């Protein structure tokens, strides 16, 4: 995990809370250091402040999103006192928010869903049926569909796209993705944010796995 904040005290507090919860983390003091550290370590998640010298969190996030996969899909949680809405967070290429200041429970609750093991458990159970190579090809196809669907999430054709994503995700054992995208395909607009979140989680998990060949 990568913690990015220009205030050393903030980095130390975040790191110690996360380490006590069983996770390891490295630190960066600004956006330039963050991009370099992300390329060097390929973190499972980035906690990103926004207002920093030299290079702010928004510029660092853009640089990471413009990188090749799997770095481009690393989840980024904004860690800021700025009152950002979920829509504003998503528009900036980030995946969620951590309040600043926070309680330890709030930090862990924000981080944990993105780091939980087992995102691919359902798919991996199918390896005996398909074989690893074929399963990797199918999961890779799902990843491409998810990436495209997230890009088109606000378009008029989303019910059709969502139905297709829900079907393939369910077949390959991505139950949470299947459920939220099925709800979206059936016209449940309240499922839109959860569908985006589930897709981003699945993409990040796929890119961290060895099932699919690296994207370039």
C-alpha positions as CSV (number, residue, x, y, z in Angstrom):
1,X,0.0,0.0,0.0
2,X,1.2,3.6,-0.7
3,X,0.4,6.5,1.6
4,X,0.8,10.0,0.0
5,X,0.7,13.1,2.1
6,X,3.0,16.1,2.5
7,X,2.6,16.1,6.3
8,X,4.8,13.5,7.9
9,X,2.6,13.2,10.9
10,X,-0.4,12.3,8.8
11,X,1.6,9.6,6.9
12,X,2.8,8.1,10.2
13,X,-0.7,7.9,11.7
14,X,-2.2,6.3,8.6
15,X,0.7,3.8,8.3
16,X,0.5,2.8,11.9
17,X,-3.2,2.2,11.9
18,X,-2.9,0.1,8.7
19,X,0.1,-1.8,10.0
20,X,-1.7,-2.6,13.2
21,X,-4.5,-4.0,11.1
22,X,-2.0,-6.3,9.3
23,X,-1.1,-4.4,6.2
24,X,2.3,-3.0,5.1
25,X,2.8,0.4,3.6
26,X,5.3,2.7,2.1
27,X,5.2,6.5,2.1
28,X,5.5,9.4,-0.4
29,X,5.6,13.1,0.5
30,X,4.1,14.6,-2.8
31,X,2.8,13.6,-6.2
32,X,6.2,13.2,-7.8
33,X,7.3,10.8,-5.1
34,X,4.0,9.1,-5.3
35,X,4.2,8.3,-9.0
36,X,7.8,7.1,-8.7
37,X,6.9,4.9,-5.7
38,X,3.8,3.5,-7.5
39,X,5.9,2.5,-10.5
40,X,8.6,1.0,-8.3
41,X,6.4,-1.0,-5.9
42,X,3.0,-1.5,-7.7
43,X,1.0,-1.0,-4.5
44,X,-2.3,-2.8,-4.0
45,X,-3.9,0.5,-3.0
46,X,-3.0,4.2,-2.8
47,X,-4.2,6.6,-0.1
48,X,-3.8,10.0,-1.8
49,X,-3.8,13.5,-0.4
50,X,-4.8,16.3,-2.8
51,X,-3.2,19.5,-1.7
52,X,0.6,19.0,-1.8
53,X,3.6,20.9,-3.1
54,X,5.5,20.2,-6.4
55,X,2.8,17.9,-7.7
56,X,-0.7,17.6,-6.2
57,X,-2.7,14.5,-5.8
58,X,-4.9,15.1,-8.8
59,X,-1.9,15.4,-11.2
60,X,-0.4,12.2,-9.6
61,X,-3.6,10.4,-10.1
62,X,-3.8,11.4,-13.7
63,X,-0.2,10.1,-14.3
64,X,-1.0,6.8,-12.6
65,X,-4.2,6.3,-14.6
66,X,-2.3,7.1,-17.8
67,X,0.3,4.4,-17.0
68,X,0.1,0.9,-18.4
69,X,-1.8,-1.8,-16.6
70,X,-1.7,-3.1,-13.9
71,X,-0.5,0.2,-12.4
72,X,-3.3,2.1,-14.2
73,X,-6.0,0.1,-12.3
74,X,-4.5,0.4,-8.8
75,X,-7.4,1.7,-6.5
76,X,-6.8,5.2,-5.3
77,X,-8.7,6.6,-2.3
78,X,-8.6,10.3,-1.8
79,X,-7.5,11.4,1.7
80,X,-8.5,15.0,2.1
81,X,-10.5,17.5,4.1
82,X,-12.0,18.8,0.8
83,X,-15.8,18.2,0.8
84,X,-15.8,16.0,-2.4
85,X,-18.9,14.2,-3.5
86,X,-18.8,10.6,-4.9
87,X,-19.3,12.0,-8.4
88,X,-16.4,14.5,-8.0
89,X,-14.2,11.7,-6.7
90,X,-14.9,9.5,-9.6
91,X,-14.5,12.4,-12.1
92,X,-10.9,12.8,-10.7
93,X,-10.0,9.2,-11.4
94,X,-10.2,8.1,-7.8
95,X,-12.2,5.3,-6.3
96,X,-13.4,6.4,-2.9
97,X,-12.8,8.8,0.0
98,X,-11.2,8.7,3.5
99,X,-12.3,11.5,5.8
100,X,-9.6,13.8,7.1
101,X,-9.4,13.7,10.1
102,X,-10.5,10.1,10.5
103,X,-10.9,7.5,13.2
104,X,-9.0,4.2,12.9
105,X,-12.3,2.4,12.3
106,X,-13.2,4.8,9.4
107,X,-9.8,4.3,7.8
108,X,-10.0,0.5,8.0
109,X,-13.6,0.5,6.7
110,X,-12.6,2.6,3.7
111,X,-9.5,0.5,2.9
112,X,-10.5,-3.0,3.6
113,X,-13.0,-3.7,0.8
114,X,-10.2,-3.0,-1.8
115,X,-7.7,-5.3,-0.1
116,X,-9.9,-8.3,0.8
117,X,-8.6,-11.6,-0.5
118,X,-11.0,-13.8,-2.4
119,X,-12.0,-11.4,-5.2
120,X,-11.1,-14.2,-7.6
121,X,-12.1,-17.1,-5.5
122,X,-15.2,-17.8,-7.6
123,X,-13.2,-17.7,-10.8
124,X,-10.4,-19.8,-9.5
125,X,-12.8,-22.6,-8.6
126,X,-13.5,-22.9,-12.3
127,X,-9.8,-23.7,-13.2
128,X,-10.5,-27.4,-13.1
129,X,-13.3,-27.1,-15.5
130,X,-11.7,-24.7,-18.1
131,X,-8.0,-25.1,-17.4
132,X,-5.8,-22.1,-16.4
133,X,-5.1,-20.9,-19.9
134,X,-8.7,-20.9,-21.0
135,X,-9.9,-19.4,-17.7
136,X,-7.3,-16.7,-18.0
137,X,-8.6,-15.9,-21.5
138,X,-12.2,-15.7,-20.3
139,X,-11.3,-13.5,-17.2
140,X,-9.2,-11.3,-19.5
141,X,-12.3,-10.8,-21.7
142,X,-14.3,-9.9,-18.6
143,X,-11.7,-7.4,-17.6
144,X,-11.9,-5.7,-21.1
145,X,-15.7,-5.6,-20.8
146,X,-15.6,-4.1,-17.4
147,X,-13.1,-1.4,-18.4
148,X,-15.3,-0.5,-21.4
149,X,-18.5,-0.6,-19.4
150,X,-17.1,1.7,-16.7
151,X,-16.2,4.2,-19.4
152,X,-19.7,4.0,-20.9
153,X,-21.5,3.9,-17.6
154,X,-23.3,7.2,-18.1
155,X,-24.3,6.4,-21.7
156,X,-27.8,5.6,-23.0
157,X,-26.8,2.0,-24.0
158,X,-25.9,1.1,-20.4
159,X,-28.8,-1.4,-19.8
160,X,-27.7,-3.6,-22.7
161,X,-24.0,-3.3,-21.7
162,X,-24.9,-3.9,-18.0
163,X,-26.9,-7.1,-18.9
164,X,-23.9,-8.5,-20.8
165,X,-21.5,-7.7,-18.0
166,X,-23.8,-9.2,-15.4
167,X,-24.1,-12.4,-17.3
168,X,-20.4,-13.0,-17.9
169,X,-19.4,-11.9,-14.4
170,X,-21.9,-14.3,-12.9
171,X,-20.6,-17.2,-15.1
172,X,-17.1,-16.5,-14.0
173,X,-17.8,-16.3,-10.3
174,X,-17.7,-12.5,-9.8
175,X,-20.9,-12.5,-7.8
176,X,-20.8,-8.9,-6.5
177,X,-20.2,-7.6,-10.0
178,X,-23.0,-9.7,-11.4
179,X,-25.5,-8.5,-8.8
180,X,-24.9,-4.8,-9.1
181,X,-24.7,-4.8,-12.9
182,X,-27.8,-6.9,-13.1
183,X,-29.6,-4.4,-10.9
184,X,-28.4,-1.6,-13.2
185,X,-29.5,-3.5,-16.3
186,X,-33.0,-3.7,-14.8
187,X,-33.2,0.1,-14.4
188,X,-32.1,0.4,-10.7
189,X,-30.3,3.8,-11.0
190,X,-29.3,3.5,-7.3
191,X,-27.0,0.7,-8.3
192,X,-24.9,2.8,-10.6
193,X,-22.2,3.9,-8.1
194,X,-22.0,0.3,-6.6
195,X,-21.7,-1.1,-10.1
196,X,-18.8,1.2,-10.9
197,X,-17.1,0.4,-7.5
198,X,-17.6,-3.4,-8.0
199,X,-16.1,-3.2,-11.5
200,X,-13.1,-1.2,-10.4
201,X,-12.5,-3.7,-7.6
202,X,-12.7,-6.6,-10.0
203,X,-10.3,-5.0,-12.5
204,X,-7.8,-4.3,-9.7
205,X,-8.1,-7.9,-8.5
206,X,-7.6,-9.3,-12.0
207,X,-4.6,-7.1,-12.6
208,X,-3.0,-8.2,-9.3
209,X,-3.6,-11.9,-10.1
210,X,-1.5,-14.3,-12.3
211,X,-4.6,-15.5,-14.2
212,X,-4.3,-12.9,-17.0
213,X,-1.3,-11.9,-18.9
214,X,-0.1,-8.3,-18.2
215,X,-1.8,-5.6,-20.3
216,X,0.4,-3.1,-22.1
